[in-house]
Amino acid sequence: MNNNNRLMMRGCALECRSDTSCLAFEWNHEDSICYLKARSLTGEMHRKENTVAGFCIDDGGFNEFYFA
């Protein structure tokens, strides 16, 4: 993932963080698409090709979690 994609992913995370109904996001870096997640995050996480997932925690930092 190049630096431009990383900046766009951070924008996706910040968009989630600014939306009170958003709990998490998925960033597809191949298609540059941001998916905001508002439903409960229960169940198993599955790897998705070219996708990074992050949880929106207002702790003043930026945390990202890659699907494994």
Secondary structure, DSSP 8 states (H G I E B T S, - for coil): --HHHHHHHHHHHHHHHHSTT--EEEEETTTTEEEEE-S---S-----TTEEEEE---SSS---EE--
